[in-house]
Amino acid sequence: MLRIVLITFLLVTGALIIWASSTDTLTSVLKNVEAFFSVSTKPSIITRSRPTPKNDKPSDTTVSEPILKIETGFHSAIVNKISLTRNGQLVSVSDDKTARLWTAIDEPSKVLRVPIGPQSEGALYAIATSPTKDIAAVGGSTGMSWDGTATIYFIDLNTGEIVGSIPGIPSTIHALNYSKDGKYLAVGTNTGVLSVIDKAAKSLATQNNDCSGSITAIEYMADNRFITACFDGSVRVYDQKFQLIAKHILANKQRPWRIAISPDQTQAAIGTLDANEIEVVSLKDLTLSNKFSSREKTHGAFSSVAWFGDTLFGAGTYGDPSGNKYIHSWNLKTGKQSDLAVAKDSITDLLPFNNNELAYATAEGLIGKVSLDNQGIVAQPRLIPDYRNAYEGKFALSKDGTVLEIGKAQGGKQPVKFSFLERALAENPEPDKGLFSPIIPTNAKNWRDSMQPTLNGKPIILGDNEYSRSIASSDDGTLVVIGADYSLGLFKNGESLWNIPQQSPTLAVNLTRDGRYVVAALGDGTVHWLNVNDASEAMALFITADNRWVAWTPDGYFDHSTEIAPHRQENVVRRGLRPVVQSHTMASSFVGYHINRGHTATPTFVSSDQIQRNFYRPDLVSQTLYSASILTDEINREDAKTVVSKYLPPMLKSLAWCDDKQCNDVNLAESNTINVKVPEIKLRYEFTDQGSGIGNIVLKRSGATVATRGLRVSNAIKGPYRDEQKIFLESGDNPITLSAFDVNKSLQSNEQINLVIHYDAVSESKPSLYVLSIGINKYQSTGINALVNAVNDAEGINSLLQNQHNRFKEVIPKLLADEQATRKNIEDNLKTISSKAQPNDVVVIYIAGHGTVINGHYYFIPYELKTTVNDDIQANALSDATLSELISNFHTLRVAVLIDSCYAGKLASSDMVMRRNQDATWTGALGQSTGRFVLAGSANDQEALDGKDGHGVFTAVLLDALNGKADLELLGNKDNRVNVMELSAYAKQHVSEEAKKIDPSHSQEATWFFMGSDIFELADVKS
């Protein structure tokens, strides 16, 4: 009953929570305890001296297929407990089914994963950190799907591996703690069973069921006595031999939640869910020694407590009427009291750490800390939107569901509008009469935060201890959808059509007016489009609090916002002579797949970034809700879930860096910042095959690919692969990542190796500018239509940039026109630039001519191509994959790829939306694979013929921008220089405007992608 009582308590105060229920009766629990902990049987403790097996497959009763999860680096649901490692780091557990180790509270965490399943399986309620080892014990609703009993998992905090487990705990685990010497682990369950495990002997030391409710807290004293809190309103203290010393009943049987031991180990403070006061008892006999309450005009309970020096702290739902939650303090020497507002939701735990700081956890999934010296607060950013009661504000859909307007804050506040067709998110949108809010059915009663909703006077059956959260009906009232904590159901004329489990509470629901989709907003921040007929998923969307977004289909194809983050001035710093955007994660990394490897094995997690090569398809995503399928994927024969469960990427086993004197090993488990005095180093690395072979190896510096190794090490070959690669450095920090694909290039390994090479150049000279400008009007084959502007476009770019002598030390231009623009000639010139351009140089690659998109990949038609048959194009045209491979070996990060394509005749798409999203697909793929700036514009044959001032519209706008207009408008900073961000903003707005000036039917647009850190300049207006 603990979780159901807690959810009721937090709902009253507005807390967001996902909880687990338990239907065990006390009789069944005692029978299980007797069987499991019988005198003749030892607990089933499993320990390992090596990492757990990678393919210990779960039983048929558990979820064995990959589970799609949100992963922002922070918790996405209530944080239930925080603890301190022996090294003073915070570690936390949450209903989001993860534990997290924090190096810094306001930076993404190291994720510690356990096996998870449907509904509450895997939710973590308790954690204890070993005082003698880098081990955390975690538990909750863990392991229940495998055998009906709970499991404690032991996780190595250095590797994240599960290194041991104790299965067979009779009900969900709500309290864990180690004795101060690390010998014992005490376990408290949802049904009041207290067990103490002797870790050294690997046996049960004691077990009792003194508590008639859930055990909510266990605290050890230095002498191995311990005190427990029970939801029946009692606390108990036990001696070193596990004998009961004393029992204390709280006033009015208040339900205790947390216990804090005084620094001198003589008293315990008890926080409860029910009172605005804290009881302090003697640890000798639990007699009441004091009570503390707030004198302020505030309300709410002190459920969480902490004791630091002469100060006692309390928090919980305690706060003011506006929703602020406070930490209240009592100085026991002076009697002074004070309040500090730290959160907008209930505070679930308090913990002193780092000498003079107090950490806190909240029901909204956040962790923060307070300096006790100056009251300074460091809090985590909230990335998960809050969709509670969204129907009260904004939760509206277009008739076909392709446009969503939703509030990111509770009550539907802070609205944003997202369009799948436009691939665009707008803040504070203007009112739109074409969007429809949920219709609340009048024949539904008692549905809001209730266990007993009714429809037409009949009860709607929910799961055990489940609350309904949201409801909506069709405009004619025949369909009614109801969302609950871990289910979503659709009714037609009062009869159930379907009911499906959910990973997170369904906080808001709506139906599209065309009758096709149920749309549900969940507690983890995701929004899902489900087919009315069979509840199959059509689309899902996640929008962050800072307006990044990622959308995905059931097959795993995904699209995401192109910006890493809004490029505001406060996000920009200078490194040496150049501006640099501070690092920010791309939205695609926020979605991934959790793969169970069995009941006791460490799960794996694959981010969407790792399957980007085959599954980044804005074109396929945008059409999913737009119409019946127009495009299909002709390459992938396996969906994303099959790929991530079937293949394993190579694993980086070792890494070393070498200067001109020696080589030094890198600790892969730690962050490494290395200072060097030379402008180039070598990286020596070793990858091991995990069963799927070793394919391409990719080395990145500052987010841009600077070296690749094209390998096909057969998966039949065992043993490691060793190699080394030279890296050219720039002055300042050079973050390094290293990854590898499997042999089929299906799955890429995780890039996170935390290595930064810092190099201070003695002097930094002006960069050189390399320009390769390509334009083709006439083709060798008469079957390919001639163009009129492409050569002039290439000449115009070449002429403008070759005069940039003020900005650059030298300009090295190269023009390839018509018959000079063969594929071999283009590739040879790119290789020449690759061999000459230095790390601080700038490269501009301009391409104009015919091009096409096939299955999400771009192909530029070279002069000599004989036909426009797809097979011929794919075999002989210049593909985005080839461009990527060549550009990825440039030493410089500052490369701008500008492509002006004519999609004419058979090469063209007649659908403007489809053409735009095809461009978004290949520009994004090229930008992500290389880490370079890509800007493209496409036109059909008539648009290409019309043009402006002897140039195609796209190139005419580029020329205006580079001549200085981009520095004066939109993102322009008026510094007499044009950088890539100014150029992209100018082109994005003006290409479509100029095209429509020529002919209102024209629909040209500019598409760009940039995930690099350097906002580099291309032109000096004064040149």
Steps between C-alpha positions, in 0.01 A plus 500: 500500500799734538510616139126554478500707820801695382345575161186629670712715729705646215203553270343726758815711484539482122786250474574310183556133571502153354444231758485125539230308679515176694214258543683265737306410810682467831423126507652441156800713586567306820477174309748627243729626774487164676581316179774739393664563835451157658764394750628232266528731201732793439385805305562473129785749490681511168839667476732541206864592468456600135242688293167325457437310177379703204232258382348343811156496340189569709225245539194501280300677772707820476546767238785376282464746214663843527307760699503855370599746774563872544856576611593864562784438745262591785213322671160514330281404801492535877837451672428265787832496687850646491814358658871576526778282370807443716673763281231761567311482169123512488309205358123492455215266408172579330169375374650550152674163557855633516760570763737788431845595620566874506842656445331840497133549585429734209672285236380173341551194715652159462202269456483173695246263346308198626270261311161663437164396364140613451317726742698527826763231435840656566385805698757571771392609848806433715879527485790432734865568423772282646731674750790273398459449123390692191173308498138610519212270597172599335151359514134573455250335272796312359500145364128451560432412135742211509383297798249708693754603765724804530874514433776713650765594244861586587654744251868583458507881505814512285379282213123515538491120486269289715749290698262315728135453594271364769178371345206356691406798721127437560366847409611836369803654670457839666801537729866396479802588711846371578645478847786745551759222467338367181443154651121509499234611255156569647196464274148631561206400283160632402335240726702577813755219483840601639798289392868546583748333265847408619696597191821326603327171582256536210218399728198632683598647837144570617148554377180619665160642424469729802364772271138476384548750221765594246853561629588846370845565651792320665791687659813346655702646785876477534477211746279296258176565683229605256161668499207434268192700400174318433191629324282376786613810691789343693877511520719227648861477609700175494831407663809352336352150539180608326294492817224758544602763757202734484195601300343845472155591364483843343230746601172424323676208331662736252665309220881528518690553176863585578732483804807715576757404766653780708878552457565370855295185424268552801180622331292440190276748320195353330328655200143399415257537214234646725628779721663840500724386782798271559525269799845446653549185706781357710685213335540337838133418553309705236345727759384831357753773574376790287270619225575759235247685289501808279394836631449630148162535330561207273339163455594143416689217666863443591543152350876532434752583773876555529735585785819696450700629798271707721236539232195285425337518157151403389326500162231322303172657395583791731462821299291803418164533321670592170660155479854574616647222714735595783780345698444614859786511751521516878828608662493296820741734678352838420141399433503686168274367226515572128339399171665460162290447187669238283234317294158513338409146599516282810846434644547124539840477669771708673865407547801697638817467293825671397575642846252787491236427237154348509370297207130460428285295262156588369185335367549677165811290442764759587795513739655813645735615771514791742816658637457529875752785501321744271165335415606471136300246299619282214209322332466276200344632181152365435498343154181295535176688425219475755176395332287467813150643443599619155134517398460802731722702265641391168475146362355539151533318168437570137225291342751249360737509800799640312505816713516494880470789743587409858603673820836392640405601855231363729150610406587538132707812556805611295352378170697397194373403157661217304442410135621168360474628145694818567742327740463812711433596860363843594479654846190688616313445172217719380145364551412243233136415433611192312615331820264310727526454877382186685127461545427396859204258487207591725411133549835434671517561874764489771779459244756753620768343728255229601499124546127475423416681175166428335366522145125503444465418868707182466841464670810506282722216619858607564799302623571437867565830678484688167365855461337649192670823391346624175198461273369620162226410253435527130283789387195273468567339838517143370870458581644565844870460585617485860860521618621354827825437684614204299226442244313670218154387392252584222124450528236505227143555608602409852666168405874444513673490161852457632720555803879513488773527766709817525853557629399831658176666617272627225457861612304640203302351211327623185346359182559633150185631337551278194456199728838344427709551814495499876774738619641451850747714695694301760682576822840436343444796267411300188190541283367200305267467199312167514272359233141497618427161346766287669706724735810450287740793522536725198733768638663632817646838589715635781539875552750625756443792731751702293313421174715233346298211358528149364230297323503132411292227336437145623764372257758727666536767230554834667528871440618774733549872528799617299634739758717367781355782710381853436821691416448782747788725594536347847568163335802637315853531634828569322779249465814666374399713203167330431150487651390161631152379595503335841421130479136395493350159429305435181139397551552169318704373794199541731332187361639150504438133559542310826587134436465250783765228504327290763387508861846557647704638209584862426262647240633691204375832371523613139441866421333601174831672420656155469260399219497841333665371182197291399211641701531879481220555247307827528338419166345179629404649837324803352284295264380254764208716616486707182369238259520139398861397446661668201857404576625169629837393633650277236820429695407406856350158532496514879333749731690682772400264780629204302827678424576602860418155638671300225829686460769605744747773400870458572619598846787739563732303725800729536620843395832680519627836376852559378702816447847518351655351814277233654161330511258521793200281579157659543267386778175449309290516818613851593500847350840588358634845413851475362732793432740461211767724350491369144242572226445136417471174692428136427216300646558129545181301548378146530148382416361158578236321295184427700363260240389723212840576350692826478414751229590867455687672783418869544717755681356842583655819629269767643201316354632482143629183336871540425594141415330178398624148451298294254518148637322172447640277769293185467294398799665160465832656600554502874727723700565873516560751221782747567591810305621856542401833350670839483293799618577862418407737782377857528593742771272445799293199603462216252231253620562156350250220437557161344242250380462200272226336295418134477602335175163574335502866609172445678600613848763746624666474839455768763744790452535610861866462605542833685836598349602862444837594353603856586760670284620859530646620174794738528329721244188463288536616140220606269328206332507419132180466297456211257214528250382221273219631279320261265231579243356299210267639235561254215537126550670247278173311464235672292244317714575730791341844471737795476492771767552873450630634834721233661835606347429868563409411858828318555695785345319753718585319823856442387547866404356637824702276729833526318509869595488431877864598558437717807345214691735223384874459465445368148210379287541186289205484256417223253218511244367188327248577225312267265738236357754566777245386761541126469464288808870410498605863462273610785628225730865570410461869583338417836790267579746777413328739741500227765876462470573875519242669723622550858286480817432875514426541125155549344364297207199586283362233266238636262309269263236598242331272250259212475451283805253252637407321819466122505391326816606792718842545338609786276677446165661782300496427128854538360568609145564152358196312640331316213146448629271605782399144580523446878750214470731712286467799732574295813802338338656799324373829642669687787310387808465666838674192644806564281497869588480406866792261476721757326406794724535286812874479444553877492716628788292816527157507659402821321352365179190646335323282243263706280290307247257645245315210336251484219263205537370491144300255294511149645728627778234729644236450765173674416415534871652815650482366856664175398778679312575720798512206738713296262749787509483504878579128505819507301630835628449376856669170424798672337524756781483239773746257343762770436425754773527775236268780390260407217267742322295396198226624273310304240288605205290329236575557133281809458628660822855436385434663162341813649774604739599852606763732351660218301520271799280236652291638786690309768841617380380857442395511866836353606686767309292775662560347840876467455522855369388618843122484525509196730705702748228764521184289536357224720798344681740762364722660762619789278870421542570532125547126471260229385508174694325172428213562742428841349515346153258218585247732666506740205464222245224329696284812486588658167515202259127433530420874487704561184359189330143618553585847370588337168190279498254446788484131409871451566580324827876501537642483850843483659586208729796497734663289766781579739609315814852638532624729773683768297288779355758582236510790256488463123525858379629837611265768379787752474705279269 
